[in-house]
């Protein structure tokens, strides 16, 4: 899947939100603690993915150099 297809599929997912606008507009804001927790989880996941990608690249380089 290329980047354009990924963006298109992501935008299609956005249309599946069935929450009424009134519910979205009257919901209390997220607490700073919860926001920080979500960001930490997102960063942790991104770092794990980057580490795995780097490890895979290193393993490929090791195999090619042998």
Beta strands, then each sheet from edge to edge (+ up, - down):
end
